[in-house]
Amino acid sequence: MSFLTKPKRGLVLGKFMPPHVGHVYLCDFGRAYVEELTILVCSLPDDPIPSALRYQWMKELFPTARVVHCGEILPQVPEDDPENFWPLWHDVLKRLHPEPIDIIFASEPYGHRLAADAGARFVPVDEARTAFPISATAIRNDPYRNWRFLPGPVRPYYLKRVTLFGAESTGKSSLSAELARHYETVVAPEYGRFHTEAFGSGATTPEDMRQIVMGHLAGVKAASLRANRVLIEDTDPVLTAVWSDTLAGSRDPWFDAYRDYPDLYLLCDIDLPWVDDGTRYFRDPAVRRNFQRACERELATRGVKFVHIRGTPEQRRLKAIEAVDELLRPNT
């Protein structure tokens, strides 16, 4: 046997609520140490993050590991049930990991006793949190301050979404770019503009509206994977519904059933001059005003959260930043 022959099987267990880079380090350490790593995701029914989601995150983060879930209602620390705590967990490990466990990896002192009960060796991993000074509790309390500690698959769960809304030529795209720069994040751009530029201003049929919505949803999905704390969306399917009423003469029932709203709408007012950029429709001020009223009515009818954005470009930028900052404040 080589001096550095790897042990066969190792185990990491935790609640991973949510998984953070410290957990990733622990599991990567385990994968490098043993031939086969099992990750046991533990949960209780009233956990603040659904167990199925945490299980899926860990499978996505560690596709070569064996990820299993324990949803049994068990004491979480020895103090909860001093007499039965260790026998109960010993039984769980036996049932969920019937093969002999060679190594227990943990960043907590409980690893000593757990390994002894499992007939395994305990390997401590950064108990002092030197590599990654973070905890799941700190992330739950303020995910946006601790964003850098969140792995990619977990970030969309905490991501806030802000949508720029309103009639054409109200500064939505310019303000979107300003906000993205301020928050060092990305914009899901207005897909309807792409569609009009590609197919012309006459592309206003119900099928065109369907294609615009599909493009928007795909753009949001792609951008959300790269966003930093907040995703800025330049329009959304709710605004496409208003456009469908106006240009196609009706809307598909899908629009009224749509409920995937952002956390905040910024309703941009028509107090900026109308500018013809080659893709716009409403030169007539009365038509533009009616469309804006339809936009606000749509938001009010759906009962979503929105803030009026008006004034000079700088006033609009400051008002928008104030609203987004409020959205990103930790819960008290």
TORKOL-4160 file (C-alpha; in steps of 0.2 Angstrom, whole numbers, padded with zeros to 4 digits, m for minus):
332
<pt num="1" X="0000" Y="0000" Z="0000"/>
<pt num="2" X="0006" Y="0017" Z="m0005"/>
<pt num="3" X="0010" Y="0030" Z="0009"/>
<pt num="4" X="m0003" Y="0041" Z="0002"/>
<pt num="5" X="m0016" Y="0028" Z="m0003"/>
<pt num="6" X="m0034" Y="0036" Z="m0002"/>
<pt num="7" X="m0047" Y="0029" Z="0011"/>
<pt num="8" X="m0061" Y="0022" Z="0002"/>
<pt num="9" X="m0077" Y="0030" Z="0009"/>
<pt num="10" X="m0080" Y="0047" Z="0017"/>
<pt num="11" X="m0095" Y="0056" Z="0024"/>
<pt num="12" X="m0100" Y="0075" Z="0026"/>
<pt num="13" X="m0116" Y="0079" Z="0034"/>
<pt num="14" X="m0125" Y="0095" Z="0037"/>
<pt num="15" X="m0141" Y="0106" Z="0035"/>
<pt num="16" X="m0133" Y="0117" Z="0021"/>
<pt num="17" X="m0145" Y="0131" Z="0025"/>
<pt num="18" X="m0140" Y="0137" Z="0013"/>
<pt num="19" X="m0124" Y="0130" Z="0006"/>
<pt num="20" X="m0110" Y="0142" Z="0006"/>
<pt num="21" X="m0091" Y="0142" Z="0001"/>
<pt num="22" X="m0086" Y="0135" Z="0017"/>
<pt num="23" X="m0097" Y="0120" Z="0014"/>
<pt num="24" X="m0090" Y="0119" Z="m0003"/>
<pt num="25" X="m0072" Y="0119" Z="0004"/>
<pt num="26" X="m0077" Y="0105" Z="0016"/>
<pt num="27" X="m0085" Y="0094" Z="0003"/>
<pt num="28" X="m0071" Y="0098" Z="m0010"/>
<pt num="29" X="m0058" Y="0093" Z="0004"/>
<pt num="30" X="m0068" Y="0077" Z="0006"/>
<pt num="31" X="m0068" Y="0073" Z="m0012"/>
<pt num="32" X="m0049" Y="0075" Z="m0013"/>
<pt num="33" X="m0046" Y="0064" Z="0002"/>
<pt num="34" X="m0056" Y="0049" Z="m0002"/>
<pt num="35" X="m0061" Y="0039" Z="m0017"/>
<pt num="36" X="m0080" Y="0040" Z="m0013"/>
<pt num="37" X="m0089" Y="0054" Z="m0004"/>
<pt num="38" X="m0106" Y="0054" Z="0003"/>
<pt num="39" X="m0115" Y="0070" Z="0007"/>
<pt num="40" X="m0129" Y="0069" Z="0019"/>
<pt num="41" X="m0142" Y="0083" Z="0019"/>
<pt num="42" X="m0152" Y="0084" Z="0035"/>
<pt num="43" X="m0168" Y="0094" Z="0037"/>
<pt num="44" X="m0183" Y="0097" Z="0048"/>
<pt num="45" X="m0201" Y="0101" Z="0042"/>
<pt num="46" X="m0200" Y="0119" Z="0048"/>
<pt num="47" X="m0183" Y="0123" Z="0041"/>
<pt num="48" X="m0183" Y="0141" Z="0033"/>
<pt num="49" X="m0176" Y="0134" Z="0016"/>
<pt num="50" X="m0185" Y="0119" Z="0008"/>
<pt num="51" X="m0175" Y="0103" Z="0010"/>
<pt num="52" X="m0178" Y="0098" Z="m0008"/>
<pt num="53" X="m0170" Y="0114" Z="m0014"/>
<pt num="54" X="m0155" Y="0111" Z="m0003"/>
<pt num="55" X="m0153" Y="0093" Z="m0009"/>
<pt num="56" X="m0154" Y="0099" Z="m0027"/>
<pt num="57" X="m0141" Y="0112" Z="m0024"/>
<pt num="58" X="m0129" Y="0100" Z="m0016"/>
<pt num="59" X="m0132" Y="0088" Z="m0031"/>
<pt num="60" X="m0128" Y="0102" Z="m0043"/>
<pt num="61" X="m0113" Y="0107" Z="m0034"/>
<pt num="62" X="m0106" Y="0090" Z="m0032"/>
<pt num="63" X="m0112" Y="0079" Z="m0046"/>
<pt num="64" X="m0098" Y="0066" Z="m0043"/>
<pt num="65" X="m0103" Y="0063" Z="m0025"/>
<pt num="66" X="m0117" Y="0053" Z="m0018"/>
<pt num="67" X="m0129" Y="0065" Z="m0011"/>
<pt num="68" X="m0143" Y="0058" Z="0001"/>
<pt num="69" X="m0157" Y="0067" Z="0011"/>
<pt num="70" X="m0162" Y="0063" Z="0029"/>
<pt num="71" X="m0179" Y="0071" Z="0033"/>
<pt num="72" X="m0182" Y="0062" Z="0049"/>
<pt num="73" X="m0187" Y="0072" Z="0064"/>
<pt num="74" X="m0172" Y="0070" Z="0075"/>
<pt num="75" X="m0163" Y="0080" Z="0089"/>
<pt num="76" X="m0151" Y="0092" Z="0081"/>
<pt num="77" X="m0139" Y="0094" Z="0095"/>
<pt num="78" X="m0135" Y="0082" Z="0110"/>
<pt num="79" X="m0143" Y="0094" Z="0122"/>
<pt num="80" X="m0160" Y="0091" Z="0113"/>
<pt num="81" X="m0160" Y="0073" Z="0119"/>
<pt num="82" X="m0144" Y="0068" Z="0129"/>
<pt num="83" X="m0149" Y="0050" Z="0131"/>
<pt num="84" X="m0155" Y="0046" Z="0113"/>
<pt num="85" X="m0145" Y="0058" Z="0102"/>
<pt num="86" X="m0130" Y="0048" Z="0098"/>
<pt num="87" X="m0140" Y="0031" Z="0096"/>
<pt num="88" X="m0153" Y="0039" Z="0085"/>
<pt num="89" X="m0140" Y="0047" Z="0073"/>
<pt num="90" X="m0130" Y="0030" Z="0073"/>
<pt num="91" X="m0145" Y="0021" Z="0067"/>
<pt num="92" X="m0148" Y="0034" Z="0053"/>
<pt num="93" X="m0130" Y="0032" Z="0047"/>
<pt num="94" X="m0132" Y="0014" Z="0047"/>
<pt num="95" X="m0148" Y="0014" Z="0037"/>
<pt num="96" X="m0143" Y="0028" Z="0024"/>
<pt num="97" X="m0125" Y="0023" Z="0023"/>
<pt num="98" X="m0124" Y="0004" Z="0025"/>
<pt num="99" X="m0107" Y="0002" Z="0018"/>
<pt num="100" X="m0093" Y="0005" Z="0031"/>
<pt num="101" X="m0088" Y="0023" Z="0033"/>
<pt num="102" X="m0069" Y="0026" Z="0034"/>
<pt num="103" X="m0068" Y="0045" Z="0036"/>
<pt num="104" X="m0080" Y="0058" Z="0044"/>
<pt num="105" X="m0076" Y="0075" Z="0038"/>
<pt num="106" X="m0083" Y="0090" Z="0049"/>
<pt num="107" X="m0079" Y="0108" Z="0054"/>
<pt num="108" X="m0087" Y="0105" Z="0071"/>
<pt num="109" X="m0081" Y="0096" Z="0086"/>
<pt num="110" X="m0096" Y="0084" Z="0085"/>
<pt num="111" X="m0085" Y="0075" Z="0072"/>
<pt num="112" X="m0075" Y="0066" Z="0085"/>
<pt num="113" X="m0090" Y="0057" Z="0093"/>
<pt num="114" X="m0099" Y="0054" Z="0076"/>
<pt num="115" X="m0084" Y="0046" Z="0069"/>
<pt num="116" X="m0082" Y="0035" Z="0085"/>
<pt num="117" X="m0100" Y="0029" Z="0084"/>
<pt num="118" X="m0098" Y="0026" Z="0065"/>
<pt num="119" X="m0082" Y="0016" Z="0067"/>
<pt num="120" X="m0073" Y="0029" Z="0057"/>
<pt num="121" X="m0059" Y="0041" Z="0058"/>
<pt num="122" X="m0062" Y="0059" Z="0061"/>
<pt num="123" X="m0054" Y="0072" Z="0050"/>
<pt num="124" X="m0056" Y="0090" Z="0055"/>
<pt num="125" X="m0057" Y="0103" Z="0042"/>
<pt num="126" X="m0055" Y="0121" Z="0046"/>
<pt num="127" X="m0064" Y="0122" Z="0062"/>
<pt num="128" X="m0058" Y="0139" Z="0065"/>
<pt num="129" X="m0066" Y="0145" Z="0049"/>
<pt num="130" X="m0049" Y="0152" Z="0043"/>
<pt num="131" X="m0052" Y="0149" Z="0025"/>
<pt num="132" X="m0069" Y="0156" Z="0024"/>
<pt num="133" X="m0076" Y="0166" Z="0039"/>
<pt num="134" X="m0094" Y="0163" Z="0036"/>
<pt num="135" X="m0109" Y="0154" Z="0043"/>
<pt num="136" X="m0126" Y="0149" Z="0036"/>
<pt num="137" X="m0134" Y="0160" Z="0049"/>
<pt num="138" X="m0125" Y="0175" Z="0044"/>
<pt num="139" X="m0130" Y="0173" Z="0026"/>
<pt num="140" X="m0148" Y="0170" Z="0030"/>
<pt num="141" X="m0148" Y="0186" Z="0041"/>
<pt num="142" X="m0140" Y="0197" Z="0027"/>
<pt num="143" X="m0137" Y="0187" Z="0011"/>
<pt num="144" X="m0133" Y="0203" Z="0001"/>
<pt num="145" X="m0118" Y="0209" Z="0012"/>
<pt num="146" X="m0112" Y="0191" Z="0011"/>
<pt num="147" X="m0115" Y="0188" Z="m0007"/>
<pt num="148" X="m0097" Y="0183" Z="m0011"/>
<pt num="149" X="m0099" Y="0168" Z="0000"/>
<pt num="150" X="m0114" Y="0161" Z="m0010"/>
<pt num="151" X="m0110" Y="0147" Z="m0023"/>
<pt num="152" X="m0117" Y="0151" Z="m0040"/>
<pt num="153" X="m0132" Y="0138" Z="m0040"/>
<pt num="154" X="m0138" Y="0146" Z="m0023"/>
<pt num="155" X="m0137" Y="0164" Z="m0029"/>
<pt num="156" X="m0154" Y="0165" Z="m0039"/>
<pt num="157" X="m0163" Y="0160" Z="m0023"/>
<pt num="158" X="m0158" Y="0176" Z="m0015"/>
<pt num="159" X="m0158" Y="0187" Z="m0030"/>
<pt num="160" X="m0169" Y="0202" Z="m0030"/>
<pt num="161" X="m0177" Y="0207" Z="m0046"/>
<pt num="162" X="m0181" Y="0225" Z="m0051"/>
<pt num="163" X="m0191" Y="0229" Z="m0067"/>
<pt num="164" X="m0191" Y="0245" Z="m0077"/>
<pt num="165" X="m0209" Y="0248" Z="m0082"/>
<pt num="166" X="m0219" Y="0261" Z="m0092"/>
<pt num="167" X="m0222" Y="0269" Z="m0109"/>
<pt num="168" X="m0209" Y="0270" Z="m0123"/>
<pt num="169" X="m0196" Y="0284" Z="m0122"/>
<pt num="170" X="m0197" Y="0286" Z="m0103"/>
<pt num="171" X="m0178" Y="0282" Z="m0100"/>
<pt num="172" X="m0180" Y="0264" Z="m0095"/>
<pt num="173" X="m0165" Y="0257" Z="m0104"/>
<pt num="174" X="m0154" Y="0272" Z="m0099"/>
<pt num="175" X="m0159" Y="0270" Z="m0081"/>
<pt num="176" X="m0157" Y="0251" Z="m0082"/>
<pt num="177" X="m0139" Y="0253" Z="m0087"/>
<pt num="178" X="m0136" Y="0266" Z="m0073"/>
<pt num="179" X="m0143" Y="0254" Z="m0060"/>
<pt num="180" X="m0132" Y="0240" Z="m0067"/>
<pt num="181" X="m0117" Y="0250" Z="m0065"/>
<pt num="182" X="m0121" Y="0256" Z="m0048"/>
<pt num="183" X="m0124" Y="0239" Z="m0041"/>
<pt num="184" X="m0111" Y="0231" Z="m0052"/>
<pt num="185" X="m0124" Y="0219" Z="m0059"/>
<pt num="186" X="m0132" Y="0215" Z="m0076"/>
<pt num="187" X="m0147" Y="0219" Z="m0086"/>
<pt num="188" X="m0159" Y="0208" Z="m0094"/>
<pt num="189" X="m0162" Y="0219" Z="m0109"/>
<pt num="190" X="m0179" Y="0223" Z="m0117"/>
<pt num="191" X="m0182" Y="0208" Z="m0129"/>
<pt num="192" X="m0196" Y="0217" Z="m0137"/>
<pt num="193" X="m0184" Y="0230" Z="m0144"/>
<pt num="194" X="m0173" Y="0216" Z="m0151"/>
<pt num="195" X="m0189" Y="0208" Z="m0160"/>
<pt num="196" X="m0194" Y="0224" Z="m0167"/>
<pt num="197" X="m0177" Y="0228" Z="m0174"/>
<pt num="198" X="m0176" Y="0211" Z="m0182"/>
<pt num="199" X="m0193" Y="0210" Z="m0189"/>
<pt num="200" X="m0200" Y="0228" Z="m0191"/>
<pt num="201" X="m0213" Y="0238" Z="m0182"/>
<pt num="202" X="m0227" Y="0228" Z="m0190"/>
<pt num="203" X="m0222" Y="0212" Z="m0180"/>
<pt num="204" X="m0237" Y="0214" Z="m0168"/>
<pt num="205" X="m0247" Y="0198" Z="m0170"/>
<pt num="206" X="m0251" Y="0187" Z="m0155"/>
<pt num="207" X="m0237" Y="0176" Z="m0161"/>
<pt num="208" X="m0225" Y="0190" Z="m0161"/>
<pt num="209" X="m0230" Y="0193" Z="m0143"/>
<pt num="210" X="m0227" Y="0175" Z="m0138"/>
<pt num="211" X="m0210" Y="0176" Z="m0146"/>
<pt num="212" X="m0206" Y="0192" Z="m0136"/>
<pt num="213" X="m0211" Y="0184" Z="m0120"/>
<pt num="214" X="m0201" Y="0168" Z="m0123"/>
<pt num="215" X="m0186" Y="0179" Z="m0127"/>
<pt num="216" X="m0188" Y="0189" Z="m0111"/>
<pt num="217" X="m0190" Y="0174" Z="m0100"/>
<pt num="218" X="m0174" Y="0166" Z="m0108"/>
<pt num="219" X="m0165" Y="0182" Z="m0106"/>
<pt num="220" X="m0170" Y="0184" Z="m0087"/>
<pt num="221" X="m0165" Y="0165" Z="m0084"/>
<pt num="222" X="m0148" Y="0168" Z="m0092"/>
<pt num="223" X="m0144" Y="0185" Z="m0084"/>
<pt num="224" X="m0149" Y="0179" Z="m0067"/>
<pt num="225" X="m0135" Y="0167" Z="m0067"/>
<pt num="226" X="m0123" Y="0181" Z="m0068"/>
<pt num="227" X="m0131" Y="0194" Z="m0058"/>
<pt num="228" X="m0124" Y="0202" Z="m0042"/>
<pt num="229" X="m0137" Y="0203" Z="m0028"/>
<pt num="230" X="m0150" Y="0211" Z="m0039"/>
<pt num="231" X="m0156" Y="0208" Z="m0057"/>
<pt num="232" X="m0161" Y="0223" Z="m0067"/>
<pt num="233" X="m0175" Y="0219" Z="m0080"/>
<pt num="234" X="m0179" Y="0231" Z="m0094"/>
<pt num="235" X="m0198" Y="0228" Z="m0096"/>
<pt num="236" X="m0206" Y="0211" Z="m0093"/>
<pt num="237" X="m0221" Y="0200" Z="m0099"/>
<pt num="238" X="m0233" Y="0211" Z="m0089"/>
<pt num="239" X="m0228" Y="0226" Z="m0100"/>
<pt num="240" X="m0229" Y="0215" Z="m0115"/>
<pt num="241" X="m0247" Y="0212" Z="m0110"/>
<pt num="242" X="m0251" Y="0230" Z="m0111"/>
<pt num="243" X="m0242" Y="0231" Z="m0128"/>
<pt num="244" X="m0252" Y="0216" Z="m0134"/>
<pt num="245" X="m0268" Y="0225" Z="m0130"/>
<pt num="246" X="m0263" Y="0240" Z="m0139"/>
<pt num="247" X="m0254" Y="0233" Z="m0155"/>
<pt num="248" X="m0262" Y="0216" Z="m0157"/>
<pt num="249" X="m0279" Y="0221" Z="m0151"/>
<pt num="250" X="m0280" Y="0207" Z="m0137"/>
<pt num="251" X="m0270" Y="0197" Z="m0125"/>
<pt num="252" X="m0268" Y="0178" Z="m0123"/>
<pt num="253" X="m0275" Y="0172" Z="m0107"/>
<pt num="254" X="m0258" Y="0167" Z="m0102"/>
<pt num="255" X="m0254" Y="0185" Z="m0098"/>
<pt num="256" X="m0267" Y="0186" Z="m0085"/>
<pt num="257" X="m0261" Y="0170" Z="m0077"/>
<pt num="258" X="m0243" Y="0176" Z="m0076"/>
<pt num="259" X="m0237" Y="0178" Z="m0058"/>
<pt num="260" X="m0218" Y="0178" Z="m0059"/>
<pt num="261" X="m0217" Y="0196" Z="m0053"/>
<pt num="262" X="m0201" Y="0204" Z="m0048"/>
<pt num="263" X="m0198" Y="0211" Z="m0031"/>
<pt num="264" X="m0200" Y="0229" Z="m0037"/>
<pt num="265" X="m0207" Y="0238" Z="m0052"/>
<pt num="266" X="m0200" Y="0256" Z="m0056"/>
<pt num="267" X="m0214" Y="0264" Z="m0065"/>
<pt num="268" X="m0205" Y="0278" Z="m0076"/>
<pt num="269" X="m0216" Y="0293" Z="m0080"/>
<pt num="270" X="m0219" Y="0301" Z="m0097"/>
<pt num="271" X="m0211" Y="0318" Z="m0091"/>
<pt num="272" X="m0196" Y="0315" Z="m0102"/>
<pt num="273" X="m0197" Y="0321" Z="m0121"/>
<pt num="274" X="m0203" Y="0308" Z="m0133"/>
<pt num="275" X="m0188" Y="0303" Z="m0145"/>
<pt num="276" X="m0190" Y="0294" Z="m0161"/>
<pt num="277" X="m0176" Y="0280" Z="m0161"/>
<pt num="278" X="m0184" Y="0270" Z="m0175"/>
<pt num="279" X="m0193" Y="0257" Z="m0165"/>
<pt num="280" X="m0206" Y="0268" Z="m0157"/>
<pt num="281" X="m0224" Y="0270" Z="m0160"/>
<pt num="282" X="m0233" Y="0284" Z="m0150"/>
<pt num="283" X="m0228" Y="0301" Z="m0156"/>
<pt num="284" X="m0246" Y="0308" Z="m0152"/>
<pt num="285" X="m0245" Y="0314" Z="m0133"/>
<pt num="286" X="m0263" Y="0309" Z="m0130"/>
<pt num="287" X="m0259" Y="0291" Z="m0136"/>
<pt num="288" X="m0243" Y="0291" Z="m0126"/>
<pt num="289" X="m0253" Y="0297" Z="m0110"/>
<pt num="290" X="m0266" Y="0284" Z="m0112"/>
<pt num="291" X="m0253" Y="0270" Z="m0114"/>
<pt num="292" X="m0245" Y="0276" Z="m0098"/>
<pt num="293" X="m0261" Y="0275" Z="m0089"/>
<pt num="294" X="m0264" Y="0258" Z="m0095"/>
<pt num="295" X="m0247" Y="0253" Z="m0088"/>
<pt num="296" X="m0251" Y="0260" Z="m0071"/>
<pt num="297" X="m0268" Y="0252" Z="m0071"/>
<pt num="298" X="m0260" Y="0235" Z="m0075"/>
<pt num="299" X="m0248" Y="0236" Z="m0060"/>
<pt num="300" X="m0262" Y="0242" Z="m0048"/>
<pt num="301" X="m0274" Y="0228" Z="m0054"/>
<pt num="302" X="m0261" Y="0215" Z="m0051"/>
<pt num="303" X="m0257" Y="0222" Z="m0034"/>
<pt num="304" X="m0238" Y="0222" Z="m0036"/>
<pt num="305" X="m0225" Y="0233" Z="m0028"/>
<pt num="306" X="m0221" Y="0248" Z="m0038"/>
<pt num="307" X="m0212" Y="0265" Z="m0036"/>
<pt num="308" X="m0215" Y="0281" Z="m0047"/>
<pt num="309" X="m0199" Y="0287" Z="m0055"/>
<pt num="310" X="m0200" Y="0304" Z="m0062"/>
<pt num="311" X="m0190" Y="0321" Z="m0064"/>
<pt num="312" X="m0173" Y="0324" Z="m0072"/>
<pt num="313" X="m0162" Y="0309" Z="m0076"/>
<pt num="314" X="m0152" Y="0312" Z="m0060"/>
<pt num="315" X="m0168" Y="0313" Z="m0050"/>
<pt num="316" X="m0174" Y="0297" Z="m0057"/>
<pt num="317" X="m0157" Y="0289" Z="m0054"/>
<pt num="318" X="m0157" Y="0294" Z="m0036"/>
<pt num="319" X="m0175" Y="0289" Z="m0033"/>
<pt num="320" X="m0172" Y="0272" Z="m0041"/>
<pt num="321" X="m0156" Y="0269" Z="m0031"/>
<pt num="322" X="m0166" Y="0274" Z="m0015"/>
<pt num="323" X="m0179" Y="0261" Z="m0019"/>
<pt num="324" X="m0167" Y="0247" Z="m0023"/>
<pt num="325" X="m0156" Y="0250" Z="m0008"/>
<pt num="326" X="m0172" Y="0248" Z="0003"/>
<pt num="327" X="m0175" Y="0232" Z="m0006"/>
<pt num="328" X="m0158" Y="0225" Z="m0002"/>
<pt num="329" X="m0158" Y="0230" Z="0017"/>
<pt num="330" X="m0157" Y="0215" Z="0029"/>
<pt num="331" X="m0173" Y="0210" Z="0037"/>
<pt num="332" X="m0175" Y="0216" Z="0055"/>
